[in-house]
Amino acid sequence: FDETAKKRRVFKVETVGDCYVAVAGLPDPRKDHAVVMARFAKDCMHQMHSLTRKLEVSLGPDTADLSLRIGLHSGPVTAGVLRGERSRFQLFGDTMNTAARMESNGIRGRIQISQETSDLLADAGKTQWFVAREDTIVAKGKGELNTFCFQWEMWVRGGRQPTQRTVATMFLRPTTTTAL
């Protein structure tokens, strides 16, 4: 995903265990951050799908059970460098927590977005990219949230720029399904 992030001008914040954290709109602000992150998330999902198809040939059919959950949220963050054994760049705030909840309460193989990110995408003329989830999610520390999922067959280019927000953040995590 690092090469795709570089191509899309998305900043990889960190990888924590099996979770990839990335942001658009940092360190340089950009008005189109929600659209950029949506496209980056789509690219990552396609890359994972391609990889599992290739691995299925050499490793067997259970490899196809590998997938991703991706969560996107847009809003302000606080950034800083944490010192210690190894200094590292870190993002803090409700936006980071909400993006993590979008991922952890997401659906295997889907990209789930918050109301705030869906509003920015709608402002950019991208309402065809996503559909509201039928159910609400209960997110720790947030309560019930209305969320949206991308619908890939509807991706098209074009549209106007979204309104200014600070950043769009993404959490993605590999998932597997095990039948008992």
C-alpha positions as CSV (number, residue, x, y, z in Angstrom):
1,F,0.0,0.0,0.0
2,D,3.0,2.3,0.5
3,E,3.5,2.8,-3.3
4,T,-0.2,3.5,-3.8
5,A,0.0,6.0,-0.9
6,K,2.9,7.8,-2.6
7,K,1.2,7.8,-5.9
8,R,-2.0,9.3,-4.4
9,R,-0.1,11.7,-2.2
10,V,-1.5,10.1,0.9
11,F,0.6,10.2,4.1
12,K,1.2,6.9,5.8
13,V,1.1,7.6,9.5
14,E,2.0,4.2,10.9
15,T,1.4,0.5,10.8
16,V,0.3,-0.8,14.2
17,G,0.2,-4.6,14.2
18,D,-1.9,-5.5,11.2
19,C,-3.5,-2.0,11.0
20,Y,-2.4,0.5,8.4
21,V,-3.1,4.1,9.3
22,A,-3.0,6.8,6.6
23,V,-4.2,10.4,6.2
24,A,-4.8,12.9,3.4
25,G,-4.5,16.6,4.1
26,L,-1.3,16.3,6.2
27,P,1.4,17.6,6.2
28,D,0.0,19.8,3.4
29,P,-3.7,20.8,3.6
30,R,-5.8,19.8,0.5
31,K,-9.4,20.5,-0.2
32,D,-10.0,17.1,-1.9
33,H,-8.8,15.0,1.0
34,A,-12.0,12.9,1.3
35,V,-12.0,12.1,-2.4
36,V,-8.3,11.2,-2.3
37,M,-8.7,8.9,0.7
38,A,-11.8,7.3,-1.0
39,R,-9.7,6.5,-4.1
40,F,-6.8,5.3,-2.0
41,A,-9.1,3.0,0.0
42,K,-10.5,1.6,-3.3
43,D,-7.0,1.0,-4.6
44,C,-6.0,-0.8,-1.4
45,M,-9.1,-3.0,-1.6
46,H,-8.5,-3.9,-5.2
47,Q,-4.8,-4.7,-4.5
48,M,-5.8,-7.0,-1.6
49,H,-8.4,-8.7,-3.8
50,S,-5.8,-9.2,-6.6
51,L,-3.2,-10.6,-4.1
52,T,-5.6,-13.1,-2.6
53,R,-6.6,-14.4,-6.0
54,K,-2.9,-14.9,-6.9
55,L,-2.1,-16.5,-3.6
56,E,-5.1,-18.8,-3.9
57,V,-3.4,-20.6,-6.8
58,S,-0.3,-21.4,-4.8
59,L,-1.6,-21.6,-1.3
60,G,-5.0,-23.1,-1.7
61,P,-8.7,-22.0,-1.7
62,D,-8.7,-20.9,2.0
63,T,-6.5,-17.9,1.0
64,A,-9.6,-16.4,-0.6
65,D,-11.0,-15.9,2.9
66,L,-8.4,-13.1,3.5
67,S,-10.0,-9.7,3.1
68,L,-9.8,-6.1,4.5
69,R,-12.1,-3.9,6.5
70,I,-11.5,-0.2,5.8
71,G,-12.9,2.7,7.7
72,L,-12.8,6.4,6.7
73,H,-13.6,9.5,8.7
74,S,-12.9,13.2,8.1
75,G,-12.2,15.9,10.7
76,P,-9.6,17.8,12.6
77,V,-6.6,16.0,14.3
78,T,-3.8,17.0,16.6
79,A,-0.3,15.9,15.3
80,G,2.9,15.6,17.3
81,V,6.1,13.7,17.6
82,L,6.4,11.2,20.4
83,R,9.8,10.8,21.9
84,G,11.2,7.7,23.4
85,E,13.4,4.9,22.2
86,R,12.3,5.7,18.7
87,S,10.7,9.1,17.9
88,R,7.6,8.8,15.8
89,F,4.9,11.0,14.3
90,Q,1.5,10.4,15.8
91,L,-2.1,11.7,15.3
92,F,-4.6,12.2,18.1
93,G,-8.2,13.2,18.6
94,D,-11.8,12.3,17.9
95,T,-11.2,12.0,14.2
96,M,-8.6,9.2,14.7
97,N,-10.9,7.4,17.2
98,T,-13.9,7.6,14.8
99,A,-11.9,6.4,11.8
100,A,-10.8,3.4,14.0
101,R,-14.5,2.8,14.9
102,M,-15.4,2.9,11.2
103,E,-12.9,0.1,10.6
104,S,-13.6,-2.0,13.7
105,N,-17.4,-1.9,13.1
106,G,-17.1,-2.3,9.4
107,I,-18.0,-5.2,7.1
108,R,-15.5,-7.6,5.8
109,G,-14.4,-6.7,2.3
110,R,-16.1,-3.3,2.4
111,I,-15.1,0.3,3.0
112,Q,-17.2,2.0,5.6
113,I,-17.4,5.8,5.9
114,S,-18.7,8.2,8.5
115,Q,-21.5,10.7,8.0
116,E,-18.8,13.5,7.8
117,T,-16.9,11.8,5.0
118,S,-20.1,11.0,3.1
119,D,-21.1,14.7,3.4
120,L,-17.7,15.8,1.9
121,L,-18.0,13.2,-0.9
122,A,-21.6,14.4,-1.6
123,D,-20.3,18.0,-1.7
124,A,-17.8,16.8,-4.3
125,G,-20.6,15.3,-6.5
126,K,-19.7,11.7,-5.5
127,T,-23.0,10.5,-4.1
128,Q,-23.0,7.6,-6.6
129,W,-19.9,6.2,-4.8
130,F,-21.6,5.2,-1.6
131,V,-24.9,3.9,-0.1
132,A,-26.2,4.2,3.4
133,R,-25.9,1.1,5.6
134,E,-29.4,-0.2,6.5
135,D,-28.4,-0.6,10.2
136,T,-26.7,1.8,12.5
137,I,-23.5,0.9,14.3
138,V,-22.8,1.3,18.0
139,A,-19.3,2.7,18.3
140,K,-17.5,2.7,21.6
141,G,-17.4,6.2,23.0
142,K,-19.6,7.5,20.2
143,G,-23.0,5.8,20.6
144,E,-25.2,5.0,17.5
145,L,-23.8,6.2,14.2
146,N,-25.3,6.3,10.7
147,T,-22.6,5.0,8.3
148,F,-22.2,4.4,4.6
149,C,-20.5,1.8,2.4
150,F,-18.9,2.2,-1.0
151,Q,-20.5,0.6,-4.0
152,W,-17.7,-0.1,-6.5
153,E,-19.8,-0.6,-9.6
154,M,-20.8,3.1,-9.4
155,W,-17.4,4.7,-9.4
156,V,-17.0,7.4,-11.9
157,R,-14.7,10.4,-12.3
158,G,-15.6,14.0,-12.1
159,G,-17.4,16.4,-9.8
160,R,-16.6,19.6,-7.9
161,Q,-14.3,20.0,-5.0
162,P,-15.5,19.3,-1.5
163,T,-15.7,21.9,1.2
164,Q,-12.6,22.5,3.4
165,R,-12.0,20.1,6.3
166,T,-8.8,19.2,8.0
167,V,-8.1,15.6,7.0
168,A,-9.5,12.3,6.1
169,T,-8.1,9.4,8.0
170,M,-8.2,5.7,7.2
171,F,-7.7,2.5,9.2
172,L,-7.5,-0.8,7.4
173,R,-7.1,-4.2,8.8
174,P,-6.9,-7.7,7.2
175,T,-9.7,-10.1,8.2
176,T,-10.4,-13.7,7.8
177,T,-13.6,-15.8,8.1
178,T,-13.4,-19.1,9.8
179,A,-16.3,-21.6,9.5
180,L,-16.7,-23.7,12.6
